[in-house]
Amino acid sequence: MKKHASLAIHCFRRLLWPLAIRASYPAVLTGALILICSLFAGTAAQAGTLADLVKQARERNLSLQISDLEIEQSFIEEKKAYNALIPDVNLSANKTHRTFKDAYQSSSPSSIDSILSYSLRLTQSYPGLGRIPSIQKEIARLKIGIKETLKSNQEINVLKELGRIYFKLIRDNELIKVHKTDLVLIAELMKIAKLNEELGLVLHNDVLRIEVEQLNSNTEMVKAQNSFDDLIYDMAAILDTPSCNLASLTLPVSLKFAPASYSNEALLDSMFEIDNDIKLARTDFEILKKATKSARSAHLPTLSFEGAYNHGEEMGPIKNTRDITTTFMLTTPVYNGNDIENSVRLAQKSAEIASLRIKNLSNSKRAVLEKAVADYNNTLARINFAEKMAEQSFENMRIVFSRYQEGASSIVELVDAQRLLTNSAQTAIKAYYDEREKHLDILLLVHHFDNIVRLDENPSPLSFDFLMKTLNLGGTK
């Protein structure tokens, strides 16, 4: 038994020592795809840190480019509203020739057989004595603000999706490293088990148990690798770049970062001032107030005027006539079936609804922020539990390994201890990811974009030194 225990120690030394070494970024693309990617080498800058990815997303994301075009459209709408205050000028030319077929008209001095005239006309109409088009101009300006706010919302959505994908990539990368190490270790344990089976020290069902664990680890490994590859494709879509351009993406060494501290009171006031949804609701309220004012202005007369300069180049025997005509007209509504009054009431009710929506939205946003802070604090508690679980798993591994050296524990118990250690590592990694995700949510709620790009700075490598020292493996060469 001591001979086989020494073999087990040698295997553990071979297997656990690499755990202290930073694992390289897992390959996600085949050689053929990499060859294709060389054709696109110049299409996009290689992304590195989260700050690099955010910069590239702001430059390349198609949904943000669409938002920019929509803002440009709103500027055109504003110009159209301004044009409602500017008169229209039109030039018309008229050429008429008449051929008389009877002697009376042909001999009459009043008969005109040829006309050539020009007319330059200026026309304009001001509903509500000009108040209505002036209000429409103000509403058009407010709608530009709406488009800009919608773009800001779209940018937040892009940053949220990009941040989650980025930290999921780190999570899956860490899980892949755990599963790879687990598979190598189980393979070595299988060699020991089969050797002991030949000597009659291990039953065949114990070997089968190890094979089941090996298959389970392979399943989890394939699952994590597939998730990693899918995330690469999702990130490429956000950045509008071929996925092969992300093949050299360098991820942080781990998901463990220094925790933050937040309180509701410190964040609520600033959130109410900058939240885009509340800003949109307030803008809608302002537009509806102006719409009410516009509806009331419909009681006022409509001022219309027309000016024309007419030049008759030829009107039969008369040549080169000139005249200027000016017309002003006021049209006052007398009775319209209360359409104006109903429009005013409708606009007033819409404004009242918008005011209540602002209050309701403020309450909802308060709840969202309070839950985000509570969820973040919950993840910190889960991290503490997960780290304690990992520590206990290490201790359990030490005890089982010591008992196995003494011949008091079976190799199956050793496999169970390793499985417990692997599960603890996965739980800790997932808890670290949840902390980054909830942290990202809070920063987006309060628009702390400068802090978002630093979320991946100064990671703490997940260390296996405790296990290395416990098993006295640190001096292995």
Helices and strands as residue ranges (DSSP letters): H 2-16, G 17-20, H 31-37, G 38-40, H 50-60, H 62-83, E 88-97, H 103-107, E 114-126, G 127-130, H 131-198, H 204-239, G 243-246, H 264-274, H 276-297, E 302-315, E 318-331, H 339-405, H 411-445, H 449-452, H 465-470
